[in-house]
């Protein structure tokens, strides 16, 4: 991989990861199989409590190296934003309000290599099968760029993509959000939807693909706000779309009007192989990439990387929403035990009577995927499941502190949903009023001395 002077490319970020901690980028130089090996490696690494970026030099017969698990640890989200890890959610929430319009360039590294016509062959890329139950090889790190058919506003969103042939891909627009709306309106007029798919980019660009907000906001401007500088983009070769000049690989083409084909099953964040799909079809007209491109993959299923990509932006958005109503909201967590999508924990400082239920109701209204919301006091670490369960065990009585909302709209990828309907549970695990006993504590000075002794005894500083 050549050196990159751009501060907002994937390769510049990986260089920063390695400079920050050499052990946080693991290079695997031996050849691995295209199918399954990378998923197996990452999942076994998780079991061992490890979470570095994994770089594979030789994957099958592909000329491209593969990098994965870039988002397997929250510390790298914080590194991308340039803040301490404890400031991650606060900083993300604050940047959601910033926008900077992109700048169009004549060309860029993304057009080092351009393949069109008969040269287009998706078999050229190291697209792999990740799990046994997958219907085929999937592009998992596919950020789809499209334009509103009426306003021209750009949208960026993640969608799973099953490769079916040299130029054909099946995809699901199951989020039912902006791209789904674009396709619906275009199909009413008998038109295809031009798109570009970005595979590999700086994390702050990818964070823009996770942004959720008004359909009237150009998400390239959101990316600019994340980066605190305009995103540099260039025009595609075969479709009227612009893409980042520093992207690694781009697929150009169109979502075909009213075309539907079977797609899936696919290993989803729920831990199940989901066959639910909108069955849309993407026909590829060009592949462009940097001269020595890196193929960036995300291990799907209930991997740490896949689920945290759901959790972090959701936590930031919900914390921002809650604080509009409850200034005493201190923290939010979407725990992996709830697939980082179906459960949320909320911490409040000195909540007033009834406020816990109000906060939970706001969360459920803000995010239709939520099935369980637990509200705790701010002395409970919402990033620690055991702390939240302890609060439920010692501060909650089921007959008074649990409410259930029946037959509400839920996540269609939740395998237990009933035709898109689900029940919602609110748990108030805040301290009851009156003479409730305090938690036991230790002096800060004693804890500091204990940590110093531990570091010397077990060499924890190494």
KOLKOLGU-321428 format. One record per residue (C-alpha): x, y, z. Coordinates in steps of 0.2 Angstrom, whole numbers, padded with zeros to 4 digits, always signed. Example, Ala and Ser with C-alpha at 12.3 -4.5 7.8 and 13.67 -1.06 7.14 Angstrom:
! KOLKOLGU-321428
+0062-0022+0039
+0068-0005+0036
//
This chain:
! KOLKOLGU-321428
+0000+0000+0000
+0007+0017-0005
+0009+0031+0007
-0006+0043+0007
-0005+0062+0010
-0024+0063+0012
-0029+0064+0030
-0046+0057+0026
-0043+0040+0017
-0044+0023+0024
-0026+0020+0022
-0021+0036+0032
-0033+0030+0046
-0025+0013+0047
-0008+0021+0047
-0014+0032+0062
-0021+0016+0071
-0004+0008+0069
+0006+0023+0075
-0006+0025+0090
-0004+0007+0095
+0006-0005+0084
-0003-0020+0092
-0020-0013+0086
-0017-0018+0068
-0013-0036+0065
-0006-0041+0048
-0009-0059+0042
+0003-0063+0029
-0001-0082+0026
-0014-0086+0012
-0032-0088+0018
-0047-0095+0009
-0059-0083+0001
-0074-0090+0009
-0077-0092+0028
-0059-0090+0034
-0059-0072+0038
-0076-0073+0047
-0070-0088+0057
-0053-0078+0062
-0063-0063+0068
-0076-0072+0078
-0062-0083+0086
-0052-0067+0090
-0068-0060+0099
-0069-0076+0109
-0051-0073+0115
-0055-0055+0120
-0045-0047+0106
-0051-0033+0094
-0037-0027+0083
-0040-0022+0065
-0036-0038+0054
-0027-0035+0038
-0025-0051+0026
-0012-0049+0013
-0017-0065+0002
-0036-0069+0001
-0039-0083-0011
-0033-0079-0028
-0038-0060-0027
-0025-0046-0031
-0033-0036-0017
-0028-0037+0002
-0043-0037+0014
-0045-0027+0029
-0059-0030+0042
-0063-0027+0060
-0059-0008+0058
-0074-0005+0069
-0072-0019+0081
-0067-0008+0096
-0075+0009+0102
-0057+0016+0104
-0055+0017+0085
-0072+0027+0083
-0065+0039+0096
-0048+0039+0087
-0057+0044+0070
-0066+0058+0079
-0050+0063+0088
-0057+0062+0106
-0054+0051+0121
-0065+0036+0121
-0076+0042+0136
-0080+0058+0125
-0086+0047+0110
-0105+0048+0111
-0105+0066+0117
-0094+0071+0102
-0104+0061+0089
-0120+0069+0096
-0113+0086+0094
-0106+0084+0076
-0123+0078+0070
-0128+0096+0069
-0114+0102+0058
-0114+0102+0039
-0101+0108+0026
-0105+0107+0008
-0093+0095-0002
-0081+0101-0015
-0081+0094-0033
-0064+0089-0040
-0060+0084-0059
-0053+0067-0053
-0044+0058-0039
-0036+0042-0034
-0053+0033-0036
-0051+0034-0055
-0033+0027-0055
-0041+0011-0063
-0058+0011-0072
-0066-0004-0079
-0082-0003-0090
-0091-0013-0103
-0084-0031-0105
-0071-0027-0092
-0084-0026-0078
-0083-0042-0068
-0087-0043-0049
-0077-0059-0048
-0062-0047-0049
-0065-0042-0031
-0063-0053-0015
-0081-0054-0011
-0083-0069+0001
-0096-0080+0009
-0096-0076+0027
-0107-0089+0036
-0113-0106+0030
-0131-0101+0029
-0128-0086+0018
-0136-0087+0000
-0120-0083-0008
-0105-0071-0008
-0109-0054+0000
-0102-0036+0000
-0105-0031+0018
-0097-0014+0018
-0107-0007+0004
-0111+0012+0006
-0124+0016-0007
-0124+0034-0013
-0140+0040-0022
-0149+0056-0026
-0167+0061-0022
-0175+0060-0039
-0184+0076-0036
-0172+0087-0026
-0155+0079-0031
-0150+0079-0012
-0137+0065-0009
-0140+0050+0003
-0128+0038+0010
-0133+0022+0017
-0127+0004+0021
-0135-0011+0012
-0131-0029+0011
-0126-0035-0007
-0127-0052-0014
-0116-0055-0029
-0125-0065-0042
-0115-0064-0057
-0102-0053-0067
-0113-0037-0066
-0128-0042-0055
-0131-0039-0037
-0146-0043-0026
-0149-0031-0012
-0162-0027+0002
-0168-0010+0006
-0175-0016+0023
-0172+0000+0032
-0187+0007+0023
-0178+0024+0024
-0172+0037+0011
-0166+0025-0003
-0182+0015-0001
-0192+0031-0004
-0181+0036-0019
-0184+0019-0027
-0203+0020-0024
-0204+0037-0032
-0193+0032-0047
-0203+0016-0050
-0219+0026-0051
-0211+0035-0065
-0204+0019-0073
-0186+0024-0070
-0171+0016-0063
-0161+0023-0049
-0143+0028-0052
-0131+0023-0038
-0113+0021-0033
-0107+0009-0020
-0092+0014-0010
-0081+0000-0003
-0068+0006+0008
-0066+0024+0015
-0061+0034+0030
-0071+0030+0045
-0079+0048+0046
-0086+0045+0028
-0093+0029+0034
-0100+0037+0049
-0110+0048+0037
-0118+0033+0030
-0124+0029+0047
-0132+0046+0050
-0151+0047+0052
-0160+0064+0049
-0171+0073+0038
-0173+0068+0020
-0169+0086+0015
-0151+0085+0021
-0137+0081+0010
-0127+0068+0018
-0111+0073+0010
-0113+0089+0020
-0115+0079+0035
-0099+0070+0032
-0090+0087+0030
-0097+0092+0047
-0090+0076+0054
-0073+0079+0046
-0073+0098+0050
-0068+0101+0032
-0077+0099+0015
-0078+0081+0008
-0069+0081-0009
-0079+0071-0022
-0078+0068-0041
-0090+0063-0054
-0093+0044-0058
-0089+0038-0076
-0106+0030-0080
-0119+0037-0068
-0124+0055-0063
-0117+0052-0045
-0102+0059-0036
-0090+0049-0025
-0076+0053-0013
-0059+0055-0022
-0050+0045-0009
-0062+0030-0008
-0054+0013-0011
-0066+0004-0023
-0082+0010-0031
-0096+0001-0040
-0107+0011-0052
-0124+0006-0059
-0143+0007-0057
-0156-0001-0046
-0167-0008-0059
-0185-0002-0060
-0198-0015-0053
-0185-0029-0055
-0186-0041-0041
-0176-0057-0038
-0173-0068-0023
-0160-0062-0011
-0154-0070+0005
-0153-0078+0018
-0139-0068+0026
-0131-0067+0043
-0139-0052+0051
-0135-0043+0067
-0148-0053+0077
-0137-0068+0076
-0149-0077+0064
-0148-0080+0045
-0162-0069+0039
-0172-0072+0023
-0182-0056+0024
-0178-0045+0009
-0185-0032-0002
-0177-0041-0017
-0171-0026-0027
-0158-0029-0041
-0143-0018-0044
-0134-0019-0062
-0116-0014-0061
-0109-0003-0076
-0092+0001-0069
-0079-0004-0056
-0066+0010-0052
-0053+0009-0039
-0036+0016-0032
-0020+0008-0040
-0016-0002-0025
-0034-0003-0018
-0038-0011-0001
-0055-0021+0000
-0063-0017+0016
-0075-0030+0023
-0086-0030+0039
-0089-0047+0046
-0108-0048+0047
-0119-0058+0060
-0118-0053+0078
-0099-0049+0077
-0093-0035+0088
-0090-0024+0072
-0107-0026+0064
-0116-0023+0080
-0106-0008+0086
-0109+0000+0070
-0127+0000+0075
-0125+0005+0093
-0113+0020+0092
-0123+0031+0081
-0140+0026+0089
-0133+0030+0106
-0127+0047+0100
-0144+0051+0092
-0154+0045+0106
-0144+0055+0119
-0146+0070+0109
-0165+0067+0108
-0167+0064+0126
-0157+0079+0131
-0170+0090+0122
-0182+0085+0135
-0172+0079+0150
-0156+0089+0153
-0152+0076+0167
-0150+0062+0154
-0131+0057+0157
-0128+0041+0146
-0136+0029+0134
-0131+0012+0129
-0137-0001+0116
-0130-0017+0123
-0123-0031+0113
-0134-0043+0123
-0149-0034+0114
-0140-0035+0097
-0135-0017+0099
-0152-0013+0091
-0167-0020+0101
-0162-0015+0119
-0157+0002+0126
-0151+0007+0143
-0153+0026+0149
-0145+0034+0164
-0153+0049+0173
-0146+0060+0186
-0159+0062+0201
-0174+0058+0191
-0191+0066+0196
-0205+0054+0200
-0212+0047+0184
-0198+0054+0173
-0190+0037+0170
-0206+0031+0161
-0206+0047+0151
-0188+0045+0145
-0191+0027+0140
-0207+0033+0130
-0196+0046+0121
-0184+0032+0117
-0197+0020+0110
-0205+0034+0100
-0188+0039+0093
-0182+0021+0088
-0195+0009+0082
-0183-0006+0083
-0182-0005+0102
-0191-0019+0112
-0184-0015+0129
-0179+0001+0138
-0171+0000+0155
-0169+0017+0165
-0156+0018+0179
-0148+0031+0190
-0132+0039+0184
-0122+0029+0197
-0125+0014+0186
-0113+0011+0171
-0125+0008+0157
-0110+0000+0146
-0109-0014+0159
-0124-0027+0158
-0120-0033+0175
-0122-0016+0183
-0139-0014+0174
-0145-0031+0179
-0139-0027+0197
-0150-0011+0197
-0165-0021+0191
-0162-0034+0204
-0161-0022+0219
-0171-0006+0213
-0186-0014+0204
-0202-0022+0208
-0210-0031+0193
-0228-0027+0198
-0225-0008+0199
-0210-0004+0189
-0213-0013+0172
-0225-0007+0158
-0229-0016+0142
-0235-0008+0126
-0243-0021+0115
-0244-0022+0096
-0232-0008+0091
-0222-0007+0076
-0205-0016+0077
-0189-0021+0067
-0194-0033+0053
-0177-0041+0055
-0182-0046+0073
-0186-0065+0070
-0199-0065+0084
-0209-0050+0076
-0227-0054+0071
-0230-0046+0054
-0219-0031+0059
-0228-0029+0075
-0219-0031+0092
-0222-0028+0111
-0212-0015+0120
-0206-0016+0138
-0201-0002+0149
-0192-0005+0165
-0189+0008+0179
-0174+0002+0188
-0171+0019+0197
-0169+0021+0216
-0186+0021+0224
-0189+0037+0235
-0188+0038+0254
-0174+0031+0264
-0167+0019+0251
-0149+0013+0256
-0134+0021+0248
-0121+0010+0238
-0105+0005+0247
-0090+0015+0240
-0071+0017+0243
-0061+0033+0244
-0054+0039+0228
-0036+0039+0236
-0037+0021+0241
-0043+0016+0224
-0028+0026+0216
-0015+0017+0227
-0023+0000+0223
-0021+0003+0205
-0003+0008+0207
+0000-0008+0217
-0008-0019+0204
+0002-0011+0190
+0018-0015+0199
+0012-0033+0204
+0005-0038+0187
+0014-0026+0175
-0002-0020+0169
+0006-0004+0161
+0015-0015+0148
//
